[in-house]
Amino acid sequence: MQVNIHEAKTNLSRLIEKVAKGQEVVIAKAGKPVAQLVPFRPRGGKKTLGTARGIGELKEGWDAPLTDQEMADWFGL
């Protein structure tokens, strides 16, 4: 279904009811589509920390400070 901006402003509540029932509504300006109303779909479940556990390994000393030469190599100096 396509409606112009004026009609969308005038009938927003009715359009939202249609969208809630699964219908998509395109809002047009001068006959050209500029926006779309679609039903809201919540994202997946709650994000959990630690989901990468077991994927890789950190070598011992991975967090040791870099030497001056390692820093120079890292930054291309």
N, CA, C and O atoms as a printed pandas DataFrame, in Angstrom:
     atom_number atom_name residue_name chain_id  residue_number  x_coord  y_coord  z_coord
0              1         N          MET        A               1    0.853   -1.173    0.000
1              2        CA          MET        A               1    0.000    0.000    0.000
2              3         C          MET        A               1    0.896    1.231    0.000
3              4         O          MET        A               1    1.879    1.277    0.739
4              5         N          GLN        A               2    0.573    2.226   -0.814
5              6        CA          GLN        A               2    1.346    3.466   -0.875
6              7         C          GLN        A               2    0.425    4.642   -0.588
7              8         O          GLN        A               2   -0.682    4.723   -1.119
8              9         N          VAL        A               3    0.897    5.557    0.261
9             10        CA          VAL        A               3    0.139    6.766    0.586
10            11         C          VAL        A               3    1.072    7.965    0.487
11            12         O          VAL        A               3    2.291    7.827    0.593
12            13         N          ASN        A               4    0.488    9.145    0.282
13            14        CA          ASN        A               4    1.328   10.342    0.253
14            15         C          ASN        A               4    1.548   10.842    1.687
15            16         O          ASN        A               4    0.883   10.392    2.619
16            17         N          ILE        A               5    2.470   11.759    1.845
17            18        CA          ILE        A               5    2.834   12.247    3.175
18            19         C          ILE        A               5    1.639   12.847    3.903
19            20         O          ILE        A               5    1.444   12.581    5.089
20            21         N          HIS        A               6    0.851   13.638    3.225
21            22        CA          HIS        A               6   -0.304   14.269    3.874
22            23         C          HIS        A               6   -1.274   13.219    4.399
23            24         O          HIS        A               6   -1.758   13.320    5.526
24            25         N          GLU        A               7   -1.554   12.215    3.580
25            26        CA          GLU        A               7   -2.450   11.140    3.996
26            27         C          GLU        A               7   -1.856   10.358    5.172
27            28         O          GLU        A               7   -2.574    9.958    6.088
28            29         N          ALA        A               8   -0.547   10.147    5.134
29            30        CA          ALA        A               8    0.107    9.427    6.224
30            31         C          ALA        A               8   -0.002   10.201    7.532
31            32         O          ALA        A               8   -0.261    9.608    8.580
32            33         N          LYS        A               9    0.194   11.528    7.485
33            34        CA          LYS        A               9    0.076   12.335    8.696
34            35         C          LYS        A               9   -1.354   12.316    9.224
35            36         O          LYS        A               9   -1.582   12.230   10.430
36            37         N          THR        A              10   -2.300   12.396    8.319
37            38        CA          THR        A              10   -3.702   12.441    8.710
38            39         C          THR        A              10   -4.182   11.114    9.287
39            40         O          THR        A              10   -4.999   11.096   10.208
40            41         N          ASN        A              11   -3.679   10.004    8.752
41            42        CA          ASN        A              11   -4.186    8.677    9.116
42            43         C          ASN        A              11   -3.127    7.790    9.772
43            44         O          ASN        A              11   -3.173    6.569    9.626
44            45         N          LEU        A              12   -2.188    8.380   10.483
45            46        CA          LEU        A              12   -1.083    7.609   11.041
46            47         C          LEU        A              12   -1.575    6.459   11.926
47            48         O          LEU        A              12   -1.072    5.341   11.812
48            49         N          SER        A              13   -2.527    6.708   12.785
49            50        CA          SER        A              13   -3.025    5.643   13.675
50            51         C          SER        A              13   -3.580    4.468   12.878
51            52         O          SER        A              13   -3.306    3.313   13.206
52            53         N          ARG        A              14   -4.345    4.748   11.849
53            54        CA          ARG        A              14   -4.915    3.676   11.022
54            55         C          ARG        A              14   -3.820    2.904   10.280
55            56         O          ARG        A              14   -3.875    1.681   10.151
56            57         N          LEU        A              15   -2.829    3.651    9.798
57            58        CA          LEU        A              15   -1.737    2.995    9.091
58            59         C          LEU        A              15   -0.950    2.091   10.030
59            60         O          LEU        A              15   -0.542    0.994    9.648
60            61         N          ILE        A              16   -0.739    2.551   11.255
61            62        CA          ILE        A              16   -0.013    1.734   12.229
62            63         C          ILE        A              16   -0.794    0.464   12.547
63            64         O          ILE        A              16   -0.194   -0.598   12.714
64            65         N          GLU        A              17   -2.100    0.552   12.633
65            66        CA          GLU        A              17   -2.924   -0.647   12.857
66            67         C          GLU        A              17   -2.727   -1.657   11.720
67            68         O          GLU        A              17   -2.612   -2.858   11.962
68            69         N          LYS        A              18   -2.689   -1.162   10.487
69            70        CA          LYS        A              18   -2.486   -2.053    9.337
70            71         C          LYS        A              18   -1.102   -2.701    9.399
71            72         O          LYS        A              18   -0.947   -3.894    9.134
72            73         N          VAL        A              19   -0.114   -1.902    9.750
73            74        CA          VAL        A              19    1.250   -2.423    9.845
74            75         C          VAL        A              19    1.333   -3.472   10.949
75            76         O          VAL        A              19    1.996   -4.496   10.784
76            77         N          ALA        A              20    0.665   -3.223   12.069
77            78        CA          ALA        A              20    0.672   -4.181   13.173
78            79         C          ALA        A              20    0.063   -5.518   12.762
79            80         O          ALA        A              20    0.379   -6.552   13.349
80            81         N          LYS        A              21   -0.801   -5.500   11.763
81            82        CA          LYS        A              21   -1.420   -6.727   11.261
82            83         C          LYS        A              21   -0.587   -7.379   10.165
83            84         O          LYS        A              21   -0.978   -8.405    9.607
84            85         N          GLY        A              22    0.573   -6.776    9.854
85            86        CA          GLY        A              22    1.484   -7.391    8.889
86            87         C          GLY        A              22    1.594   -6.710    7.550
87            88         O          GLY        A              22    2.422   -7.106    6.730
88            89         N          GLN        A              23    0.786   -5.696    7.298
89            90        CA          GLN        A              23    0.836   -5.017    6.004
90            91         C          GLN        A              23    1.967   -3.982    6.016
91            92         O          GLN        A              23    2.219   -3.352    7.043
92            93         N          GLU        A              24    2.639   -3.807    4.896
93            94        CA          GLU        A              24    3.671   -2.789    4.769
94            95         C          GLU        A              24    3.078   -1.569    4.074
95            96         O          GLU        A              24    2.265   -1.698    3.158
96            97         N          VAL        A              25    3.492   -0.381    4.520
97            98        CA          VAL        A              25    2.976    0.864    3.964
98            99         C          VAL        A              25    4.154    1.695    3.467
99           100         O          VAL        A              25    5.109    1.940    4.204
100          101         N          VAL        A              26    4.078    2.119    2.229
101          102        CA          VAL        A              26    5.102    2.988    1.640
102          103         C          VAL        A              26    4.562    4.410    1.663
103          104         O          VAL        A              26    3.424    4.662    1.266
104          105         N          ILE        A              27    5.397    5.342    2.135
105          106        CA          ILE        A              27    5.020    6.755    2.165
106          107         C          ILE        A              27    5.772    7.445    1.027
107          108         O          ILE        A              27    6.990    7.320    0.897
108          109         N          ALA        A              28    5.012    8.178    0.206
109          110        CA          ALA        A              28    5.600    8.812   -0.975
110          111         C          ALA        A              28    5.488   10.327   -0.901
111          112         O          ALA        A              28    4.583   10.880   -0.276
112          113         N          LYS        A              29    6.439   10.975   -1.560
113          114        CA          LYS        A              29    6.427   12.433   -1.702
114          115         C          LYS        A              29    6.441   12.707   -3.201
115          116         O          LYS        A              29    7.362   12.303   -3.911
116          117         N          ALA        A              30    5.419   13.393   -3.664
117          118        CA          ALA        A              30    5.272   13.678   -5.095
118          119         C          ALA        A              30    5.286   12.385   -5.908
119          120         O          ALA        A              30    5.817   12.341   -7.018
120          121         N          GLY        A              31    4.694   11.333   -5.337
121          122        CA          GLY        A              31    4.593   10.070   -6.049
122          123         C          GLY        A              31    5.817    9.179   -5.978
123          124         O          GLY        A              31    5.795    8.062   -6.495
124          125         N          LYS        A              32    6.898    9.654   -5.341
125          126        CA          LYS        A              32    8.124    8.859   -5.240
126          127         C          LYS        A              32    8.266    8.335   -3.814
127          128         O          LYS        A              32    8.210    9.120   -2.868
128          129         N          PRO        A              33    8.447    7.029   -3.639
129          130        CA          PRO        A              33    8.595    6.452   -2.303
130          131         C          PRO        A              33    9.792    7.053   -1.552
131          132         O          PRO        A              33   10.889    7.172   -2.098
132          133         N          VAL        A              34    9.553    7.426   -0.289
133          134        CA          VAL        A              34   10.631    7.988    0.526
134          135         C          VAL        A              34   10.786    7.279    1.868
135          136         O          VAL        A              34   11.824    7.413    2.516
136          137         N          ALA        A              35    9.775    6.530    2.292
137          138        CA          ALA        A              35    9.842    5.833    3.573
138          139         C          ALA        A              35    8.936    4.617    3.529
139          140         O          ALA        A              35    8.064    4.496    2.669
140          141         N          GLN        A              36    9.165    3.717    4.480
141          142        CA          GLN        A              36    8.359    2.508    4.536
142          143         C          GLN        A              36    8.056    2.179    5.995
143          144         O          GLN        A              36    8.949    2.181    6.842
144          145         N          LEU        A              37    6.795    1.898    6.274
145          146        CA          LEU        A              37    6.389    1.438    7.598
146          147         C          LEU        A              37    6.282   -0.077    7.528
147          148         O          LEU        A              37    5.568   -0.621    6.686
148          149         N          VAL        A              38    6.997   -0.749    8.418
149          150        CA          VAL        A              38    6.969   -2.210    8.463
150          151         C          VAL        A              38    6.758   -2.649    9.901
151          152         O          VAL        A              38    7.050   -1.887   10.823
152          153         N          PRO        A              39    6.256   -3.859   10.116
153          154        CA          PRO        A              39    6.066   -4.337   11.481
154          155         C          PRO        A              39    7.397   -4.401   12.233
155          156         O          PRO        A              39    8.431   -4.736   11.656
156          157         N          PHE        A              40    7.358   -4.080   13.511
157          158        CA          PHE        A              40    8.546   -4.130   14.355
158          159         C          PHE        A              40    8.851   -5.581   14.693
159          160         O          PHE        A              40    7.971   -6.336   15.106
160          161         N          ARG        A              41   10.109   -5.959   14.512
161          162        CA          ARG        A              41   10.545   -7.311   14.867
162          163         C          ARG        A              41   11.705   -7.181   15.847
163          164         O          ARG        A              41   12.795   -6.759   15.462
164          165         N          PRO        A              42   11.484   -7.537   17.103
165          166        CA          PRO        A              42   12.569   -7.427   18.082
166          167         C          PRO        A              42   13.759   -8.286   17.674
167          168         O          PRO        A              42   13.608   -9.340   17.057
168          169         N          ARG        A              43   14.930   -7.811   18.031
169          170        CA          ARG        A              43   16.149   -8.566   17.747
170          171         C          ARG        A              43   16.200   -9.813   18.610
171          172         O          ARG        A              43   15.376  -10.013   19.502
172          173         N          GLY        A              44   17.181  -10.641   18.324
173          174        CA          GLY        A              44   17.346  -11.896   19.052
174          175         C          GLY        A              44   17.530  -11.675   20.546
175          176         O          GLY        A              44   17.408  -10.554   21.041
176          177         N          GLY        A              45   17.816  -12.721   21.231
177          178        CA          GLY        A              45   17.935  -12.706   22.687
178          179         C          GLY        A              45   19.058  -11.831   23.208
179          180         O          GLY        A              45   19.763  -11.156   22.458
180          181         N          LYS        A              46   19.190  -11.869   24.492
181          182        CA          LYS        A              46   20.182  -11.080   25.203
182          183         C          LYS        A              46   21.594  -11.534   24.826
183          184         O          LYS        A              46   21.848  -12.733   24.709
184          185         N          LYS        A              47   22.507  -10.588   24.638
185          186        CA          LYS        A              47   23.885  -10.927   24.309
186          187         C          LYS        A              47   24.598  -11.424   25.563
187          188         O          LYS        A              47   24.383  -10.919   26.665
188          189         N          THR        A              48   25.438  -12.412   25.366
189          190        CA          THR        A              48   26.153  -13.004   26.481
190          191         C          THR        A              48   27.648  -12.813   26.283
191          192         O          THR        A              48   28.176  -13.047   25.196
192          193         N          LEU        A              49   28.318  -12.390   27.332
193          194        CA          LEU        A              49   29.768  -12.257   27.274
194          195         C          LEU        A              49   30.405  -13.643   27.272
195          196         O          LEU        A              49   29.858  -14.591   27.833
196          197         N          GLY        A              50   31.555  -13.744   26.639
197          198        CA          GLY        A              50   32.279  -15.007   26.648
198          199         C          GLY        A              50   31.886  -15.952   25.530
199          200         O          GLY        A              50   32.203  -17.140   25.592
200          201         N          THR        A              51   31.209  -15.458   24.516
201          202        CA          THR        A              51   30.763  -16.352   23.453
202          203         C          THR        A              51   31.906  -16.803   22.541
203          204         O          THR        A              51   31.719  -17.714   21.736
204          205         N          ALA        A              52   33.079  -16.187   22.650
205          206        CA          ALA        A              52   34.227  -16.600   21.836
206          207         C          ALA        A              52   35.118  -17.588   22.595
207          208         O          ALA        A              52   36.161  -18.003   22.089
208          209         N          ARG        A              53   34.713  -17.954   23.779
209          210        CA          ARG        A              53   35.513  -18.861   24.598
210          211         C          ARG        A              53   35.801  -20.145   23.825
211          212         O          ARG        A              53   34.902  -20.766   23.259
212          213         N          GLY        A              54   37.104  -20.531   23.817
213          214        CA          GLY        A              54   37.499  -21.767   23.166
214          215         C          GLY        A              54   37.813  -21.639   21.691
215          216         O          GLY        A              54   38.245  -22.609   21.069
216          217         N          ILE        A              55   37.605  -20.460   21.114
217          218        CA          ILE        A              55   37.846  -20.297   19.675
218          219         C          ILE        A              55   39.338  -20.136   19.385
219          220         O          ILE        A              55   39.822  -20.629   18.365
220          221         N          GLY        A              56   40.056  -19.470   20.247
221          222        CA          GLY        A              56   41.477  -19.239   20.014
222          223         C          GLY        A              56   42.257  -19.338   21.312
223          224         O          GLY        A              56   41.686  -19.524   22.387
224          225         N          GLU        A              57   43.563  -19.213   21.194
225          226        CA          GLU        A              57   44.419  -19.280   22.369
226          227         C          GLU        A              57   45.309  -18.057   22.426
227          228         O          GLU        A              57   45.726  -17.536   21.392
228          229         N          LEU        A              58   45.603  -17.598   23.632
229          230        CA          LEU        A              58   46.555  -16.520   23.840
230          231         C          LEU        A              58   47.832  -17.142   24.393
231          232         O          LEU        A              58   47.806  -17.874   25.383
232          233         N          LYS        A              59   48.936  -16.841   23.746
233          234        CA          LYS        A              59   50.212  -17.379   24.207
234          235         C          LYS        A              59   50.618  -16.697   25.501
235          236         O          LYS        A              59   50.241  -15.555   25.767
236          237         N          GLU        A              60   51.381  -17.406   26.286
237          238        CA          GLU        A              60   51.864  -16.842   27.546
238          239         C          GLU        A              60   52.697  -15.600   27.240
239          240         O          GLU        A              60   53.534  -15.606   26.337
240          241         N          GLY        A              61   52.459  -14.544   28.001
241          242        CA          GLY        A              61   53.185  -13.294   27.814
242          243         C          GLY        A              61   52.558  -12.371   26.781
243          244         O          GLY        A              61   53.164  -11.365   26.412
244          245         N          TRP        A              62   51.377  -12.685   26.314
245          246        CA          TRP        A              62   50.722  -11.869   25.290
246          247         C          TRP        A              62   50.506  -10.437   25.739
247          248         O          TRP        A              62   50.422   -9.526   24.915
248          249         N          ASP        A              63   50.417  -10.238   27.044
249          250        CA          ASP        A              63   50.154   -8.895   27.558
250          251         C          ASP        A              63   51.408   -8.204   28.094
251          252         O          ASP        A              63   51.311   -7.165   28.747
252          253         N          ALA        A              64   52.581   -8.774   27.824
253          254        CA          ALA        A              64   53.835   -8.165   28.278
254          255         C          ALA        A              64   54.102   -6.884   27.481
255          256         O          ALA        A              64   53.750   -6.800   26.305
256          257         N          PRO        A              65   54.721   -5.893   28.117
257          258        CA          PRO        A              65   55.024   -4.649   27.400
258          259         C          PRO        A              65   55.960   -4.912   26.221
259          260         O          PRO        A              65   56.811   -5.799   26.278
260          261         N          LEU        A              66   55.793   -4.133   25.154
261          262        CA          LEU        A              66   56.649   -4.264   23.981
262          263         C          LEU        A              66   57.978   -3.569   24.218
263          264         O          LEU        A              66   58.056   -2.569   24.931
264          265         N          THR        A              67   59.026   -4.118   23.607
265          266        CA          THR        A              67   60.331   -3.461   23.677
266          267         C          THR        A              67   60.316   -2.263   22.728
267          268         O          THR        A              67   59.418   -2.125   21.897
268          269         N          ASP        A              68   61.320   -1.405   22.863
269          270        CA          ASP        A              68   61.403   -0.245   21.977
270          271         C          ASP        A              68   61.492   -0.686   20.514
271          272         O          ASP        A              68   60.890   -0.059   19.642
272          273         N          GLN        A              69   62.234   -1.752   20.242
273          274        CA          GLN        A              69   62.370   -2.242   18.865
274          275         C          GLN        A              69   61.042   -2.775   18.360
275          276         O          GLN        A              69   60.686   -2.529   17.208
276          277         N          GLU        A              70   60.299   -3.499   19.190
277          278        CA          GLU        A              70   58.982   -4.012   18.789
278          279         C          GLU        A              70   58.028   -2.876   18.500
279          280         O          GLU        A              70   57.246   -2.953   17.552
280          281         N          MET        A              71   58.076   -1.819   19.301
281          282        CA          MET        A              71   57.231   -0.645   19.062
282          283         C          MET        A              71   57.582    0.014   17.733
283          284         O          MET        A              71   56.700    0.388   16.960
284          285         N          ALA        A              72   58.889    0.153   17.477
285          286        CA          ALA        A              72   59.336    0.761   16.223
286          287         C          ALA        A              72   58.876   -0.092   15.032
287          288         O          ALA        A              72   58.407    0.446   14.029
288          289         N          ASP        A              73   59.006   -1.401   15.141
289          290        CA          ASP        A              73   58.570   -2.289   14.063
290          291         C          ASP        A              73   57.062   -2.182   13.854
291          292         O          ASP        A              73   56.580   -2.134   12.722
292          293         N          TRP        A              74   56.339   -2.146   14.948
293          294        CA          TRP        A              74   54.873   -2.085   14.889
294          295         C          TRP        A              74   54.394   -0.849   14.156
295          296         O          TRP        A              74   53.460   -0.915   13.356
296          297         N          PHE        A              75   55.041    0.296   14.431
297          298        CA          PHE        A              75   54.626    1.559   13.833
298          299         C          PHE        A              75   55.447    1.952   12.605
299          300         O          PHE        A              75   55.330    3.070   12.104
300          301         N          GLY        A              76   56.275    1.026   12.126
301          302        CA          GLY        A              76   57.011    1.254   10.888
302          303         C          GLY        A              76   58.055    2.350   10.987
303          304         O          GLY        A              76   58.293    3.073   10.019
304          305         N          LEU        A              77   58.680    2.480   12.150
305          306        CA          LEU        A              77   59.703    3.526   12.328
306          307         C          LEU        A              77   61.084    2.987   12.120
307          308         O          LEU        A              77   62.060    3.730   12.231
